[in-house]
Amino acid sequence: MKKRILPILLAVSTSVSALAGEAELLAILKSGTASRFDKSDACRQLAICATKTSVPTLAALLTDPDLSHMARYALEPLKDPSVDDALRDALGKTSGNVRAGIIHSLGVRRDAKAVPALIALLPDPFAASALARIGTPDAIAAIEKALPATAAACLLAAETNPSLYEKLIAANIPPHIRIGAMAGAIRARGADGIPTLVQLLHGDDPAMFGVALRLTREWNEPKLTAALAAEIAKLPSDRQELLVRALGDRGDRAVVPSLLALRTAASIQALVQLGATAAVPMFVELALSGRELAPAAQAALVSLPGKEAEEAILGLLGHADAKIRALGITLVSQRRISGATPALLKTVTDADDAVRAAAVKALGETASAKEFPSLVELLLKAKSFADAEAAESALTAVCVRESKPTGANVTVIKAVYGDLPNGRSADVTDKVAALVKKGEFQIEASNQNFGDPAPKTPKKLTIEYNTGSGIQSKTVAEGDSIALSAVAVPPAITDALCAALSQAVGPAKVSLLRVLRSAGGPRSLAAIRAAATDANTEVRDTALRAICDWPSPDALPDLINLARTSSDPKFKILALRGWLRLAPQQEAPAETKLSSLKTAEGLITRDDERRLLLSALSQIPSAASLAMILPHLDSPRLKEEAAMAAVSVAEKIAKAHPTEVTAAMQKVLAVSKNNRTTRNAEIVLAETGKAAK
């Protein structure tokens, strides 16, 4: 049986001992029965392990059209003169692509003895390229003499023989080679090449103008930047813009004075690239001008890199001109300059209204919990509605930004793992709840956590949970994770707000109540609850609105009481809507939630609230909630919402209550005109049929 040679491993660490031995490989090459594949494989391995002993066998393959390439692959790395002898010998015995390959190998090995034979083949491009690689004086002279036919080879050779660049420029050569020759010639001349580059900037040839731009970016000639800076103003606007961009890419700040004088969009961008802090005054002037360049200048002030730039911008906060102070504050905010809060706090008492407003807004975008009390103090001392409104917005922004993820108050309602939605699965609610109880809030969908309810099938994990601010449901594929967490503001923020609320009066108190609603949490709710009995009508109404809009079931008792007892129709409705929204989110059995909703239903007088009731019932998967939904299918105005709610519940309880679900879905199909609803109802009916069997 033929022995299959393993392909050479790509890993650098592969040892020769792991490969076939040289003698065995040579035997394969000499074999009359080995396949071309086996012989090619043997050559690959000989490229690593061959010695002088392999040369005759490999040399014999150099004239073989099928194996010449692989033979050269094995010979090229071998450091022995006999390889060069073999290649030169094969040169006269081959033609076409095989000979081209031999020529290439002679060039790679830089075989000076092959030069006469290669010269004889000129202007063959392969021979010219090989002579350029070999690079001996007679080889270079030969390809130079053969110009322009050997232009590509001369360009290659010019890297080590720069005088060839000048010969190429003088010859009649293809444009793409002329471009490379011109760039090389200018570089080779050093500083003396700068005048030629300047001529290219002003010349009529777009390709040569491109050469000048490339060298502007890439050529590390110390005197070049100054020379180019002197030419900027002399160029037409289109070329001027391209040169300025190239100078920005070049990164030499010596051009900054010329760019400052230019005042164009391209020069502004280049100054930013160069980190030119000296441009800040000009950027400020342009940003405030209201002219065409104002947006570009303001964007430049935001993106100008470096500490020097930040210090220059912070310096604007003390400027005599109020417009410049306001701009400086805006820039501090947009750049998110760290450590700028003390400077901003000094500007919140500025005499100028616009400056004060900008300062408070910036503090809202940059301040942390540490500076929160200072912002609260600003609100308490606000002298105008605008100042109070700005302080309130800033406080709310800090509350949102400083809210941190927390696993507290996470309640797992339902968790299922398996071939979802309709395949084999397991209820893993208790397992997920146990993980949460241990403090694990990143729940991975894995067999390790939940076993394997559906072997050899890609699985999914669905978790329905309550964070105290609403029920959420997430589904991930096997191997991914679900993060179960709520967010809460640091206690120090809530403490500061509650302490200020006891001192505040009028508009400031109203603003603090709205901020407390954004902060959330039990203590905030308690403070708002107390304010709901305030003698001031505006304060009382704001507190009641905050309770009606509260995101977690903590406020449910307040909402139930308000909906039942309020004499104000407005708050009666708002409280009822909040009740319907929060009742399904309670950490309570389904029976308790349904009892609460049934009580609320008795207070409903409008279809708007009935729709909210149907939405709430759709979140409680039980036969009792389905029974509460069904009567609304008879209402022409509510039947579609009721049908959707019925299907939503039915999907979750079909297996446990097939009889009730079958009757409900048949009624849905009889009344609904919504294609999606009826399609889902039919799917549920099919499931109940399976359950019944």
Rosetta blueprint (number, residue, H / E / L):
1 M L
2 K L
3 K L
4 R L
5 I L
6 L L
7 P L
8 I L
9 L L
10 L L
11 A L
12 V L
13 S L
14 T L
15 S L
16 V H
17 S H
18 A H
19 L L
20 A L
21 G L
22 E H
23 A H
24 E H
25 L H
26 L H
27 A H
28 I H
29 L H
30 K H
31 S L
32 G L
33 T L
34 A L
35 S L
36 R H
37 F H
38 D H
39 K H
40 S H
41 D H
42 A H
43 C H
44 R H
45 Q H
46 L H
47 A H
48 I H
49 C H
50 A L
51 T L
52 K H
53 T H
54 S H
55 V H
56 P H
57 T H
58 L H
59 A H
60 A L
61 L L
62 L L
63 T L
64 D L
65 P L
66 D L
67 L L
68 S H
69 H H
70 M H
71 A H
72 R H
73 Y H
74 A H
75 L H
76 E L
77 P L
78 L L
79 K L
80 D L
81 P H
82 S H
83 V H
84 D H
85 D H
86 A H
87 L H
88 R H
89 D H
90 A H
91 L H
92 G L
93 K L
94 T L
95 S L
96 G H
97 N H
98 V H
99 R H
100 A H
101 G H
102 I H
103 I H
104 H H
105 S H
106 L H
107 G H
108 V H
109 R L
110 R L
111 D L
112 A H
113 K H
114 A H
115 V H
116 P H
117 A H
118 L H
119 I H
120 A H
121 L H
122 L L
123 P L
124 D L
125 P H
126 F H
127 A H
128 A H
129 S H
130 A H
131 L H
132 A H
133 R H
134 I H
135 G L
136 T L
137 P H
138 D H
139 A H
140 I H
141 A H
142 A H
143 I H
144 E H
145 K H
146 A L
147 L L
148 P L
149 A L
150 T L
151 A H
152 A H
153 A H
154 C H
155 L H
156 L H
157 A H
158 A L
159 E L
160 T L
161 N L
162 P L
163 S H
164 L H
165 Y H
166 E H
167 K H
168 L H
169 I H
170 A H
171 A L
172 N L
173 I L
174 P L
175 P H
176 H H
177 I H
178 R H
179 I H
180 G H
181 A H
182 M H
183 A H
184 G H
185 A H
186 I H
187 R H
188 A H
189 R H
190 G H
191 A H
192 D H
193 G H
194 I H
195 P H
196 T H
197 L H
198 V H
199 Q H
200 L H
201 L H
202 H H
203 G L
204 D L
205 D L
206 P H
207 A H
208 M H
209 F H
210 G H
211 V H
212 A H
213 L H
214 R H
215 L H
216 T H
217 R H
218 E H
219 W L
220 N L
221 E L
222 P L
223 K L
224 L H
225 T H
226 A H
227 A H
228 L H
229 A H
230 A H
231 E H
232 I H
233 A H
234 K H
235 L L
236 P L
237 S H
238 D H
239 R H
240 Q H
241 E H
242 L H
243 L H
244 V H
245 R H
246 A H
247 L H
248 G H
249 D H
250 R H
251 G L
252 D L
253 R H
254 A H
255 V H
256 V H
257 P H
258 S H
259 L H
260 L H
261 A H
262 L H
263 R L
264 T L
265 A H
266 A H
267 S H
268 I H
269 Q H
270 A H
271 L H
272 V H
273 Q H
274 L L
275 G L
276 A L
277 T H
278 A H
279 A H
280 V H
281 P H
282 M H
283 F H
284 V H
285 E H
286 L H
287 A H
288 L H
289 S H
290 G L
291 R L
292 E L
293 L L
294 A H
295 P H
296 A H
297 A H
298 Q H
299 A H
300 A H
301 L H
302 V H
303 S H
304 L L
305 P L
306 G L
307 K H
308 E H
309 A H
310 E H
311 E H
312 A H
313 I H
314 L H
315 G H
316 L H
317 L H
318 G H
319 H L
320 A L
321 D L
322 A H
323 K H
324 I H
325 R H
326 A H
327 L H
328 G H
329 I H
330 T H
331 L H
332 V H
333 S H
334 Q H
335 R H
336 R L
337 I L
338 S L
339 G L
340 A L
341 T H
342 P H
343 A H
344 L H
345 L H
346 K H
347 T H
348 V L
349 T L
350 D L
351 A L
352 D L
353 D H
354 A H
355 V H
356 R H
357 A H
358 A H
359 A H
360 V H
361 K H
362 A H
363 L H
364 G H
365 E H
366 T H
367 A L
368 S L
369 A H
370 K H
371 E H
372 F H
373 P H
374 S H
375 L H
376 V H
377 E H
378 L H
379 L H
380 L H
381 K L
382 A L
383 K L
384 S L
385 F H
386 A H
387 D H
388 A H
389 E H
390 A H
391 A H
392 E H
393 S H
394 A H
395 L H
396 T H
397 A H
398 V H
399 C H
400 V H
401 R H
402 E H
403 S L
404 K E
405 P E
406 T E
407 G L
408 A L
409 N L
410 V L
411 T E
412 V E
413 I E
414 K E
415 A E
416 V E
417 Y E
418 G E
419 D L
420 L L
421 P L
422 N L
423 G L
424 R L
425 S E
426 A E
427 D E
428 V L
429 T H
430 D H
431 K H
432 V H
433 A H
434 A H
435 L H
436 V H
437 K H
438 K L
439 G L
440 E L
441 F L
442 Q E
443 I E
444 E E
445 A L
446 S L
447 N H
448 Q H
449 N H
450 F H
451 G L
452 D L
453 P L
454 A L
455 P L
456 K L
457 T L
458 P L
459 K L
460 K E
461 L E
462 T E
463 I E
464 E E
465 Y E
466 N E
467 T L
468 G L
469 S L
470 G L
471 I E
472 Q E
473 S E
474 K E
475 T E
476 V E
477 A E
478 E L
479 G L
480 D L
481 S E
482 I E
483 A E
484 L L
485 S L
486 A E
487 V E
488 A E
489 V L
490 P L
491 P H
492 A H
493 I H
494 T H
495 D H
496 A H
497 L H
498 C H
499 A H
500 A H
501 L H
502 S L
503 Q L
504 A L
505 V L
506 G H
507 P H
508 A H
509 K H
510 V H
511 S H
512 L H
513 L H
514 R H
515 V H
516 L H
517 R H
518 S H
519 A H
520 G L
521 G L
522 P H
523 R H
524 S H
525 L H
526 A H
527 A H
528 I H
529 R H
530 A H
531 A H
532 A L
533 T L
534 D L
535 A L
536 N L
537 T H
538 E H
539 V H
540 R H
541 D H
542 T H
543 A H
544 L H
545 R H
546 A H
547 I H
548 C H
549 D L
550 W L
551 P L
552 S L
553 P H
554 D H
555 A H
556 L H
557 P H
558 D H
559 L H
560 I H
561 N H
562 L H
563 A H
564 R H
565 T H
566 S L
567 S L
568 D L
569 P H
570 K H
571 F H
572 K H
573 I H
574 L H
575 A H
576 L H
577 R H
578 G H
579 W H
580 L H
581 R H
582 L H
583 A H
584 P H
585 Q H
586 Q L
587 E L
588 A L
589 P L
590 A H
591 E H
592 T H
593 K H
594 L H
595 S H
596 S H
597 L H
598 K H
599 T H
600 A H
601 E H
602 G L
603 L L
604 I L
605 T L
606 R L
607 D H
608 D H
609 E H
610 R H
611 R H
612 L H
613 L H
614 L H
615 S H
616 A H
617 L H
618 S L
619 Q L
620 I L
621 P L
622 S L
623 A H
624 A H
625 S H
626 L H
627 A H
628 M H
629 I H
630 L H
631 P H
632 H H
633 L H
634 D H
635 S L
636 P L
637 R L
638 L L
639 K H
640 E H
641 E H
642 A H
643 A H
644 M H
645 A H
646 A H
647 V H
648 S H
649 V H
650 A H
651 E H
652 K H
653 I H
654 A L
655 K L
656 A L
657 H L
658 P H
659 T H
660 E H
661 V H
662 T H
663 A H
664 A H
665 M H
666 Q H
667 K H
668 V H
669 L H
670 A H
671 V H
672 S L
673 K L
674 N L
675 N H
676 R H
677 T H
678 T H
679 R H
680 N H
681 A H
682 E H
683 I H
684 V H
685 L H
686 A H
687 E H
688 T H
689 G H
690 K H
691 A H
692 A H
693 K L
